[in-house]
Amino acid sequence: MIQSKNPPRVSLVGAGPGSKDLITIRGLKVLQNSDAVLYDALAAKDLLDEIAKDVPKIYVGKRCGKHFAKQEEINQLLVECAFNYGHAIRLKGGDPFVFGRALEEVSYVESFGIPVEVIPGVSSAIAVPSGQGIPLTQRGVASSFWVMTGTKRDGDFSEDLKLAAQSSATMVILMGVRKFVDIAQEIKKYRGELTPIALVQNGTLKNEACIIGTLSSAEILFESVDVSMPGIIVVGNVVSEHPSFFEDEIQRVLHSAI
């Protein structure tokens, strides 16, 4: 291992929800002063243009069960890059501490005596619904929201999803696109079938797509979903605030009646 002239250190940088210009000013400054970068699948590729050409850029993405590098390998790469180059950046989509396994990386890197800094990012759980005009909280409608994953590692639904479904809170479900219909059916056990639901894919990007409806129309909605693309599911009465909710739902009802 070649020792860098620069002291080894690591920064975990939140890249934001997708669009390049939604990274924080601090995150961008740190990125531009990096000596090596390990980036995720959900981090905007345009951000790599902000980094000097001679800085090593290593892809370690994970998407739809396709892992380019295992978490253990990523941990080791971070340490190696810090010793070899100096300031190693771990560029992660959204916020590092929201389902990003960041704490595992921090613990591993610090075990080698390498200092770690975490630069928060704008979480897609909040930014993507907002971009579609869907508020997560609204006076008299929803006073709180839950953010959760669609399923656990064993493929079963998490207890949090079931508990959230029994509340009046807005539900924000990450990494649940492939289980969209199953999730809707599970929530329907506790909420009315006319409860609004939305699925936003490629949030904040030019090819952003949003489908909206109710729990009862989940199967029909899913017919137009590209399961290879990341997405965020939002469930709750706040979804009815989407500009086209009632228009789309009326058209869907009329079409089914024909």
C-alpha positions as CSV (number, residue, x, y, z in Angstrom):
1,M,0.0,0.0,0.0
2,I,1.4,3.4,-1.1
3,Q,1.2,6.0,1.6
4,S,-0.1,9.3,0.5
5,K,1.6,12.6,1.3
6,N,-1.8,13.9,2.4
7,P,-3.1,12.7,5.8
8,P,-5.8,10.0,5.5
9,R,-9.3,11.1,6.1
10,V,-12.8,10.2,4.9
11,S,-15.9,12.2,4.2
12,L,-19.4,10.7,3.7
13,V,-21.2,13.2,1.5
14,G,-24.9,13.2,0.8
15,A,-25.5,13.8,-2.9
16,G,-29.1,14.7,-2.5
17,P,-32.2,13.2,-4.1
18,G,-31.0,13.0,-7.7
19,S,-30.6,16.3,-9.4
20,K,-27.1,17.7,-9.5
21,D,-28.0,21.1,-8.1
22,L,-29.7,19.7,-5.0
23,I,-26.4,18.8,-3.3
24,T,-25.6,21.2,-0.4
25,I,-23.0,23.9,-0.9
26,R,-20.9,22.3,1.8
27,G,-21.1,18.9,0.1
28,L,-20.0,20.3,-3.2
29,K,-17.0,22.1,-1.7
30,V,-15.9,19.0,0.0
31,L,-16.4,17.0,-3.2
32,Q,-14.3,19.4,-5.2
33,N,-11.4,19.1,-2.7
34,S,-11.3,15.3,-2.8
35,D,-8.4,13.0,-3.5
36,A,-10.5,10.0,-4.4
37,V,-14.2,9.4,-4.7
38,L,-16.4,6.2,-4.3
39,Y,-19.8,6.9,-5.7
40,D,-23.2,5.2,-5.5
41,A,-25.8,4.4,-8.2
42,L,-28.2,7.0,-6.9
43,A,-25.6,9.9,-6.8
44,A,-26.0,12.2,-9.8
45,K,-23.3,11.3,-12.4
46,D,-23.1,15.0,-13.4
47,L,-21.5,15.6,-10.0
48,L,-18.4,13.8,-11.2
49,D,-17.8,16.6,-13.6
50,E,-17.2,18.8,-10.6
51,I,-14.2,16.7,-9.6
52,A,-10.7,17.2,-11.0
53,K,-10.0,14.7,-13.9
54,D,-7.0,13.2,-12.2
55,V,-9.0,12.2,-9.1
56,P,-9.8,8.5,-9.0
57,K,-13.6,7.9,-9.3
58,I,-14.7,4.4,-8.3
59,Y,-18.2,3.1,-8.9
60,V,-19.6,1.0,-6.0
61,G,-23.3,1.2,-6.8
62,K,-26.2,-0.9,-5.6
63,R,-29.5,-1.1,-7.4
64,C,-32.4,-3.6,-7.8
65,G,-30.4,-6.4,-6.1
66,K,-27.4,-5.8,-8.4
67,H,-24.4,-5.0,-6.2
68,F,-21.3,-3.9,-8.0
69,A,-19.4,-4.1,-4.7
70,K,-20.3,-5.8,-1.4
71,Q,-20.5,-3.5,1.7
72,E,-17.4,-5.2,3.1
73,E,-15.5,-4.4,0.0
74,I,-16.7,-0.8,0.0
75,N,-15.5,-0.4,3.6
76,Q,-12.0,-1.8,2.7
77,L,-11.8,0.5,-0.4
78,L,-12.5,3.5,1.7
79,V,-9.6,2.7,4.0
80,E,-7.3,1.9,1.1
81,C,-8.2,5.1,-0.8
82,A,-7.6,7.2,2.4
83,F,-4.1,5.8,2.9
84,N,-3.3,5.8,-0.8
85,Y,-4.6,9.2,-1.8
86,G,-5.5,11.2,1.3
87,H,-9.0,12.6,1.4
88,A,-11.4,9.9,0.3
89,I,-15.0,10.8,-0.4
90,R,-18.0,8.4,-0.1
91,L,-20.6,10.0,-2.3
92,K,-24.0,8.6,-1.3
93,G,-27.5,9.3,-2.7
94,G,-29.8,11.3,-0.5
95,D,-28.6,11.6,3.0
96,P,-25.9,9.2,4.3
97,F,-27.8,8.3,7.4
98,V,-31.1,7.5,5.8
99,F,-30.9,3.8,4.8
100,G,-27.4,4.3,3.6
101,R,-25.5,2.0,5.9
102,A,-23.3,4.9,6.7
103,L,-22.7,4.0,10.3
104,E,-21.1,0.7,9.2
105,E,-18.7,2.6,7.0
106,V,-17.9,5.1,9.8
107,S,-17.2,2.4,12.3
108,Y,-15.0,0.5,10.0
109,V,-12.9,3.5,8.9
110,E,-12.5,4.8,12.4
111,S,-11.2,1.4,13.5
112,F,-8.1,2.2,11.5
113,G,-7.6,5.6,13.3
114,I,-8.9,7.5,10.2
115,P,-11.0,10.5,11.0
116,V,-14.5,10.6,9.4
117,E,-16.8,13.5,8.6
118,V,-20.4,13.2,7.6
119,I,-21.9,15.9,5.3
120,P,-25.7,15.7,5.5
121,G,-27.7,15.5,2.2
122,V,-31.2,16.4,1.2
123,S,-33.2,13.1,1.6
124,S,-35.3,11.9,-1.3
125,A,-37.9,10.9,1.2
126,I,-38.8,14.6,1.7
127,A,-37.5,16.3,-1.5
128,V,-39.2,14.0,-4.0
129,P,-42.8,14.3,-2.7
130,S,-42.3,18.0,-2.3
131,G,-41.2,18.4,-5.9
132,Q,-44.5,16.8,-6.9
133,G,-46.6,19.2,-4.8
134,I,-47.3,16.5,-2.1
135,P,-46.8,17.8,1.5
136,L,-45.9,15.2,4.0
137,T,-47.7,17.0,6.8
138,Q,-50.8,19.2,6.5
139,R,-52.9,20.9,9.2
140,G,-56.0,18.8,9.9
141,V,-54.9,16.0,7.6
142,A,-51.5,14.6,8.7
143,S,-49.5,15.7,11.7
144,S,-46.5,13.3,11.2
145,F,-44.9,11.0,8.6
146,W,-43.1,7.7,8.7
147,V,-40.1,6.9,6.5
148,M,-39.5,3.2,6.0
149,T,-38.3,0.5,3.6
150,G,-40.7,-1.7,1.7
151,T,-39.5,-5.0,3.0
152,K,-37.0,-6.5,5.3
153,R,-34.0,-8.6,4.1
154,D,-36.0,-11.8,4.4
155,G,-38.6,-10.3,2.0
156,D,-41.3,-9.9,4.6
157,F,-43.0,-6.6,5.5
158,S,-41.4,-4.7,8.4
159,E,-43.4,-4.2,11.6
160,D,-43.0,-0.4,11.0
161,L,-45.0,-0.6,7.8
162,K,-47.8,-2.4,9.5
163,L,-47.8,0.0,12.5
164,A,-47.7,3.1,10.3
165,A,-50.6,1.7,8.2
166,Q,-52.7,1.7,11.4
167,S,-51.9,5.4,12.1
168,S,-53.1,8.5,10.3
169,A,-49.5,9.5,9.5
170,T,-48.3,9.9,5.9
171,M,-46.3,6.9,4.8
172,V,-43.1,7.3,2.8
173,I,-41.7,4.0,1.5
174,L,-38.3,3.7,0.0
175,M,-37.0,0.8,-2.0
176,G,-40.5,-0.7,-2.5
177,V,-41.1,-0.3,-6.3
178,R,-41.1,-4.0,-7.0
179,K,-43.5,-4.7,-4.1
180,F,-45.8,-1.8,-5.0
181,V,-49.0,-3.9,-5.3
182,D,-48.2,-6.1,-2.3
183,I,-47.5,-3.0,-0.2
184,A,-50.8,-1.4,-1.2
185,Q,-52.7,-4.6,-0.3
186,E,-51.0,-4.8,3.0
187,I,-51.8,-1.2,3.9
188,K,-55.4,-1.7,2.7
189,K,-55.9,-4.1,5.6
190,Y,-55.7,-1.1,7.9
191,R,-56.8,1.9,5.8
192,G,-59.7,2.4,3.4
193,E,-59.3,1.3,-0.2
194,L,-59.8,4.9,-1.4
195,T,-56.7,6.1,0.5
196,P,-54.5,8.1,-2.0
197,I,-51.2,6.6,-3.1
198,A,-48.4,7.9,-5.3
199,L,-45.3,6.4,-6.8
200,V,-42.6,8.8,-8.0
201,Q,-39.7,7.5,-10.0
202,N,-36.5,9.2,-10.9
203,G,-37.4,12.0,-8.6
204,T,-36.0,15.5,-9.3
205,L,-34.5,14.4,-12.6
206,K,-35.6,15.3,-16.1
207,N,-37.2,11.9,-16.7
208,E,-39.2,12.1,-13.4
209,A,-42.5,10.2,-13.6
210,C,-45.4,10.1,-11.1
211,I,-48.4,7.9,-11.0
212,I,-51.2,8.6,-8.5
213,G,-54.4,6.9,-7.5
214,T,-55.8,5.0,-4.6
215,L,-55.0,1.7,-2.8
216,S,-57.8,0.0,-4.8
217,S,-56.2,1.0,-8.1
218,A,-52.7,-0.2,-7.3
219,E,-52.7,-3.1,-9.7
220,I,-53.8,-0.9,-12.6
221,L,-51.2,1.8,-11.7
222,F,-48.4,-0.8,-11.6
223,E,-48.9,-1.7,-15.2
224,S,-47.1,1.5,-16.2
225,V,-44.2,1.1,-13.7
226,D,-40.6,0.5,-14.8
227,V,-39.4,-1.7,-12.0
228,S,-35.8,-1.2,-13.0
229,M,-36.0,2.5,-11.9
230,P,-35.8,3.7,-8.3
231,G,-38.9,5.1,-6.8
232,I,-40.6,6.5,-3.7
233,I,-44.1,5.5,-2.6
234,V,-46.3,8.0,-0.7
235,V,-49.5,6.9,1.0
236,G,-52.0,9.1,2.8
237,N,-54.6,11.8,2.3
238,V,-51.9,14.4,1.6
239,V,-51.4,12.8,-1.8
240,S,-54.8,14.2,-2.8
241,E,-53.0,17.6,-2.8
242,H,-51.2,16.6,-6.0
243,P,-52.4,18.9,-8.7
244,S,-53.8,16.1,-10.9
245,F,-55.0,13.7,-8.3
246,F,-58.8,14.2,-8.7
247,E,-58.6,14.5,-12.5
248,D,-56.6,11.3,-12.9
249,E,-58.8,9.4,-10.4
250,I,-62.0,10.5,-12.1
251,Q,-60.7,9.4,-15.5
252,R,-59.7,6.0,-14.1
253,V,-63.2,5.5,-12.6
254,L,-64.9,6.5,-15.8
255,H,-62.6,4.2,-17.8
256,S,-63.3,1.2,-15.6
257,A,-67.1,1.8,-15.9
258,I,-67.0,1.7,-19.7
